[in-house]
């Protein structure tokens, strides 16, 4: 069963900063892959970001949380791997 995807308003701004082709591919990847099995495809984060997950697509990282009770993932941040954890 696919999870519904909720986009944080900051994430929309992050996508607008990226090249259109890259942001389009990231959106497609989230809708067609990550939303199907976010636990298996993502990796749980540690430390300060504990409780969140990350999904890797090339040099970009997608930080998200999973709500199992409502079958929903919330996309919190998208960015280049060198900047995403700051």
Rosetta blueprint (number, residue, H / E / L):
1 X L
2 X L
3 X L
4 X E
5 X E
6 X E
7 X E
8 X L
9 X H
10 X H
11 X H
12 X H
13 X H
14 X H
15 X H
16 X H
17 X H
18 X L
19 X L
20 X H
21 X H
22 X H
23 X H
24 X H
25 X H
26 X H
27 X H
28 X H
29 X H
30 X H
31 X H
32 X H
33 X H
34 X H
35 X L
36 X L
37 X L
38 X H
39 X H
40 X H
41 X H
42 X L
43 X E
44 X E
45 X L
46 X L
47 X H
48 X H
49 X H
50 X L
51 X L
52 X L
53 X E
54 X E
55 X E
56 X E
57 X E
58 X L
59 X L
60 X E
61 X E
62 X E
63 X E
64 X E
65 X E
66 X E
67 X E
68 X L
69 X L
70 X L
71 X L
72 X E
73 X E
74 X E
75 X E
76 X E
77 X E
78 X E
79 X E
80 X E
81 X L
82 X L
83 X L
84 X L
85 X L
86 X L
